[in-house]
Amino acid sequence: MNVDLIFQIAGVGIIVAVLNQLLTRAGRDEQALLTTIAGLVAVLFILSQQIGDLFDTVKNIFSL
């Protein structure tokens, strides 16, 4: 597993958490929710690429 992947996910999480707190304290709860959802989608997109690579590796290993 690549350590850079962990740092990317942690970075997105930290940025989303800070933005969420700032927007919530400013009274913009809807934008805070949308920011959280956007961060979740970004992380899922990063992970989907890695899962696709995993399936390709498994196919190659078992010659499927």
N, C-alpha and C positions, 0 to 999 in steps of 0.2 A: 504494500500500500504506500502511496506517495504521501509524504508528510506535507507537501504543498497543498494537497487537497484538504487536509485537516485545517490548515491555516486559512485557506480561502473560506471554508464554511464558518470558522470561528470569526473571521473578519466581517462577514456578512451578518452574522448574529449580533456582534457588538454594535455595528452601525445601526442595524434595525432596532436594537434595544434602546440606544441613545435617542434615535429619532422618535421612537414610540413615546418615551418619557417626555421629551420636549413638547411633542404635539399634544399629549394628554394634559400636561400642565398648562398649556396655552388654551385649553378648552376645545381643541379640534380632534375630538374622538374619532370622527369618521375618517379623517386623513391618517390618523394613527393606525386604525384598523387596516386601511388600504396599504400603508407602508409595511405592516406586518405580513399581509398576504403577498405583497410583491417580493419581500425577502424570502418567504417560503417557496414561492414559485422559482425564484433564482436558484435556491439551493437544490430544489428538486430537478431543475434542468442540469445543473452540474453533476448531480448524482446519476441522472439517467444516462449521461454519456459514459460514465464509468461502468454502469451496469451493462450497457451495450458492449463495451470492451470485454467485460467478464464473460458474457455469453459467447462472444467470438473466440475467446481463448479456450473455453470449454469445448466448443465445436471443433477447434483445431486439435485439441488434445485427444479427443475421442474419435476423430476423423468422421464426423457426422456430416 
